[in-house]
Amino acid sequence: MEYLCHVKHLQDLQEGKKIVLTIRDLTPGKRKYLARVARVEVSRKPEALAQWDKLWAHSVVGYKDSQPWGMKVGEELGLLVPGKPYDDIYQALAKM
């Protein structure tokens, strides 16, 4: 499967660490663009790209990373991020 995420800085994606991201499903059909929050592991290693889901990362200003990441979902955290509306979403994700 393929997913899309937005991160504050592309450098926030680090191999070997579990991070919390809002990921959007890119599979065609009714569920396309469905967003959910998950704790994931990402990697650019060839074996991860071959065996894991594909993740396309975008910065908050719309810059698309030129290469995909391999992504493995470790834990589903739901559809919503707890916090105040119009607050910094990245601070709220870091607390999860």
N, C-alpha and C positions, 0 to 999 in steps of 0.2 A: 504494500500500500504506500501511497505518497501523502505527505503532510506538509503544511506550511506553518511557520511560526514567525512572530515578530519579537525581536530582542532590542534592548536599549542600545547595546553595542555588539557587533558581531563577535568581538573578543570574549563576550560573556559565555559563549559556547566553548566548553572545555572538555577534552577527552578525559575519561577516568573519573569524572565526578557525576553524581546524580543531581540534576537540576530540575526545577519546576518551570514548566512552560505551558502556555496556552497554545494548543496545536489545532489546526484546522484540517479536516479530511479533504483531500483533493480527488477522491474517487467519484467519477461521474454518477449522477443519479440524485435521488431525493435527499441524500445525506451529505451531498457536496457542500463544503464550507462549514459543516457542523463543527463548532468549537467545543473543546473540553480541556480541562486542566489536568495535567499528569506530571508525575515525577519520572523523568526519563534519563537514559544514558545515551550519549552521542559519541560517534567516532568517525574518523575519516579513513580508517584502515580498510583495505580492499575486502577483507573477509566480512567486516561489519556491513559494508555497502552491499555485498552480495547476499547476506543472510537476513539483515534487519530491514525495517521499513525505511523508506527514503524521506529525508526531511530537507525542505528548502527554507533557508533562513533569510529574513529581510530585516533591515534596521528600521527604526521608527520613522526615519525620513524616506523609506522606500528603497534603499540600496539593497539589491538582491545579491547574496553571496553567489559567486560564479560556479561553485561546486556544491553538490548535495552532501549531506551528512547521512550516515547510517544512524538510525534511532531505534532504541528498544524501550518500550514502555514498561516501567517497573511497577507503577502504582497509579491507578485512576483516582483523581482527587475530586471529580465531579464536574459540573457544568459552570459553576459560579465561583468567583473569587470573593472571599469575605473582605469587607472593608467599607469605607465610605465612598459614595458616588463622587466622581470627578477627582479622586485622590490619585496618587502615583501607583499605577497598577504594578510596576516592577518592585516597589517596596512591599506591596501586599503579597506578591508571589514569593518573595524572599522569606517571608514569615511562615510560609506553609511547609 
